[in-house]
Amino acid sequence: MKAPRVHLAIFKSRIGKRIFWMFVCCSFIPIITLSGLSYIQVKHQLNDQAVARLRQMTKAIGMSIYERLEFLENEMRLLAHTLATQEQHASVKTALSRTEYKTQRFQGLQFVAQDGHKIPLYGQTPKTPVFTATEETKLKAGKSIISIIPQDNAPAGILFSIKTTIGNTTPGILIGEVNVAYLWGIGQQYNLPPMTELTIFDHSGRVLISSVGPSDDLIRKSASPLRNASSHHFTWQNDEQVYLACYWDLFLKSRFASEKWAIVLSQTRADALAVIRSFKFDFPLSLMVGFWVILLVSIRYIRKSLVPLEKLQQGTRRIHDGDFSQAVAVDSNDEFEDLAASFNLMTKQLARTFGELSVMAEMGHFVTTRPEVSDLALTELRIMADKLDFDWGLLMIEGEVLHGDDVIVGFGLPYDNQDRQRDVTLLEDRPPMKQLMTHAAAQRALIFSQDTAELASILPQPCMDFLAQIGCQSLVCVPIIFEKKHMGVLAVGKTSLLHPLTENDKDLVSSIAAQTAVAINNIISFHQLEESEDRLRQAFDHAATGIALVTLDHQIRASNRYLQQLLGYTEKELAGISLDDINTPEDRFIGREEMALMIEGELTFSQFEKRYRHKDGHAVWARVNGSLLRDKKGKPLHFIFHIQDLTAEKTAENDKHQLEGQLRQAQKMEAIGTLAGGIAHDFNNILSAVGGYTELALLKLPEGSDLQGYLSNVKQAAGRATDLVRQILAFSRQSEQEKVPLQISSIVKEALQLLRASLPAMIDINKTIDSAPLFIMADPTQIHQIIMNLCTNAMHAMQDNGGTLSVSLNPVTLSTGDTLLERRLRPGDYLRLTIADTGCGMDTETLERIFDPYFTTKEKGKGTGLGLAVVHGIVESHGGMIKVSSTPGEGTTFDVYFPVADQQVALQPQTSQTNPGGTERVLFVDDEPMLVDLGKAMLAKLGYSVTGVNDPQKAYDIFQQNPDNYDIVITDLTMPGMTGNRLAEKLSAIRPHMPILMCSGYVKGVGQHAFLSGYIHKPITLESLARSVREALDR
């Protein structure tokens, strides 16, 4: 028999696969399931039968062992009775040798007397067990004791013990060692199945006998908690063999005063299930045969069903490829043949629908190119002429819609007595054709007819004449209307009576007309939108303020030209960037709260001022007016920001504030100067008294006395106080500065000594002062001010973390080509004063502004911003230069260069230290009595005749009475009632050319007056007083 051929092609079909697996699931799977369930059921039954058989055999073996134990006990009791009837030990042995006790049931017998004496009676001497107190009690009660004696590599020994006596005089215990071969040999009487093993345990789990090797699993599962109490069976494993086991508990306690034994009988599971072992081989073979039978049957029926499906599938592929020309032929006399007929009908309908949809799609695609209306009309009729089976067509678009002339396009019409043309052309205005289109437009209703007689009742005669001229037998004329606005007319027709226009043609033309209306409206709207957008864009770009559209997540969507120029970006650069990218860090969050409130609807608009960052980095001040645009539903769309440049206004405002601040600061400085002058006046009066009287005292003391040394120190301290007053006056500009040859090393040392007391302990001073005798032309007070200002700034820079203040003074020579010469210095010798710290340092921006007036990095109230500006001005006025270098986190270094003075000027001879005197008459005026007394004493020391007055009005009266009694007048400047200037002026009016000297520490108030011969600085010293008076008198 020839084997059937398998058509593998059916497995490539999804339907074929489903049918095949349906056959398999309905036949093969139930067979496998039933066979598997049967196998499992048979396996369970065989397992249960094996367990039941083992349980029955275990019980029988247990009962047999119990009977033998009873027999052995009875035999022991018989022996005990025999011993009780004998009177001597020897007679006992003789009696036993004559009896049947030579059997193999006991391996040995022994009597243990109460005093411990052992008497072997028979066979091997058994071991003497150790009895517990409970067992002793049971022996006395007549119970027999069974003891287990473990043995290596052999079954455990079994001992019987019974209380008895020999005769009536020797009590003791009869001990017999049981022959275990006799006791356990009971198992040989049963026909046990193959691979069945017997194991007996005592109550503690010790193996008494086992036919199988040691197994921990067997011992563990034989314990009571792991056994099945109802079925009396369990399973255990030895190597790779799995055993079914049944147990029987042999209770001995009721008779033998011993715990129970467990008898376990085991059989391998493989042996118990040997009956179904062949099933593993027969079952797969049966399945394989069944599988091939099902496969061949299913292939035949699947193949018969797939042939029509393949034909339908091929037809579907042709439709997919756009081929609607071929029909599907199926001759199967079943439902597949009916399905093929329906499929062919559907194909015809799809062919027509596809053509109509392709026309609509092509027209819709052309509309997306935003053509002109005339191009739209030409293209639509061209598509209809190429892809639809209309004989002729007309499309008119009214000029009113286009704000111009009508547009009329047609195809399939005779032109100038020529044949019909399928080409689409723009038609000229023809009265008959125009009348048809005008009538249809006026009706504003669809005209559809397949009968010329019906058309004659609808249309006027001129229209019918036109239709007769082109041979029209059926007509569809549809108005083009968009939202009640009439735009034109679309008309098509056929000239054949056999194939007139249908309802589908009417619906198609209506759809084309509706689409044309939407397209015309879109084109017009697009042109209007373009014009509107252009106007809006022009207004947007040419607005006088910056405008930005910002999304809700702060991204710039659009910007105008003003904003782009304001920030230095192009339109593309601004589009899409975040506001954070153009905000300055300081103003980053300004306006955020207002924007959030506008989103929540709590604000309609907001206004705030902030700084934006220009592309080149500088800040741009702007005023922002913001509003939020929402859609029709109130959902936020984006923000509209109007941004006005405030840079010029803010600059002017800042300049104004700065000028106001400078004015306030100048007023403060002026007030401080006035206060300083007043303080200096009072302080100088005190110092005049201290210094003057000290000088007078020194003149009266012998050279070398201790008191002279003390007073010299007082004089020196007064001199330092005098210098301090001069510094105050210099700061407040109340004294004129005089440059003298100066060796500044001593000033540097003195300033550092004064500064040391005010420095924190964590700041160290490192000084390097060159001792070369070099001089500069400078004002000592101003040099002292430079050192104190720079050192104080260094101290502030290190006040948090401490550090080292380094001060050095050394000569340098600048030659041609030195970079420092570019900063207005000339080649030559200079003294370089360097003050460096290891503090916080300064960045580049701060370095550029440190010498600006009123610029400070300190907190408000801790600095005026004038310190370094004053230092810079002093250095410049001395013909020097100041250079600064700094690194953030490392420290700052100031280098100050002073030109070295000409040595001839520096070494000019000093004037004589002898105080000149005289005998002239002096009028001394001061409001302080102490100073009047001091002046009188000093002048008297110099040889003058002195009249002292502490009231300016009284001095005037005295002088007025006798103006010729005085050769010179010395007066204080600041006095109550009358100033020194006023007094000098009045005295000069009385006696012109009278020598008058003015005393004051407040030099600015002295002024330049013709009636003054000079002035004396307070505090007054004997030297200055002598020189000034003598010069005024000798002039």
Secondary structure, DSSP 8 states (H G I E B T S, - for coil): -------GGGGGSHHHHHHHHHHIIIIIHHHHHHHHHHHHHHHHHHHHHHHHHHHHHHHHHHHHHHHHHHHHHHHHHHHHHHHHH--SHHHHHHHHHTSSTTSTTEEEEEEEETTS-EEEEEES--------HHHHHHHHTT--EEEEE--TTS--EEEEEEEEEETTTEEEEEEEEE-HHHHHGGGGGS---TTEEEEEE-TTS-EEEESS---HHHHHHTSGGGS-TTT-EEEEEETTEEEEEEEEEE--HHHHS---EEEEEEEEHHHHTGGGTTHHHHHHHHHHHHHHHHHHHHHHHHHHHHHHHHHHHHHHHHHHTT--S-------SSHHHHHHHHHHHHHHHHHHHHHHHHHHHHHHHHHTT---HHHHHHHHHHHHHHHS--SEEEEEE-HHHHTS--EEEEESEE-TT--EE-S-EE----HHHHHHHHHHHHHTS-EEES-HHHHHHHS-HHHHHHHHHHT-SEEEEEEEEETTEEEEEEEEEE--SSS---HHHHHHHHHHHHHHHHHHHHHHHHHHHHHHHHHHHHHHHT-SSEEEEEETTSBEEEE-HHHHHHHT--HHHHTT-BHHHHB-GGGTTTTHHHHHHHHHTS-SEEEEEEEEE-TTS-EEEEEEEEEEEE-TT--EEEEEEEEEE-HHHHHHHHHHHHHHHHHHHHHHHHHHHHHHHHHHHHHHHHHHHHHHHHHHHHHTS-TT-HHHHHHHHHHHHHHHHHHHHHHHHHHTT-S----EEE-THHHHHHHHHHHHTTS-TTEEEEEEE------EEE-HHHHHHHHHHHHHHHHHHTTTT-EEEEEEEEEEEE-TT-GGGGGS--SEEEEEEEEEE-SS---HHHHTTTTSTT---S-TTS--S-HHHHHHHHHHHTT-EEEEEEETTTEEEEEEEEE---HHHHT-------------EEEEE-S-HHHHHHHHHHHHHTT-EEEEES-HHHHHHHHHH-GGG-SEEEEESS-SSS-HHHHHHHHHHHSTT--EEEEES-GGGT---TT--EEEESS--HHHHHHHHHHHHH-
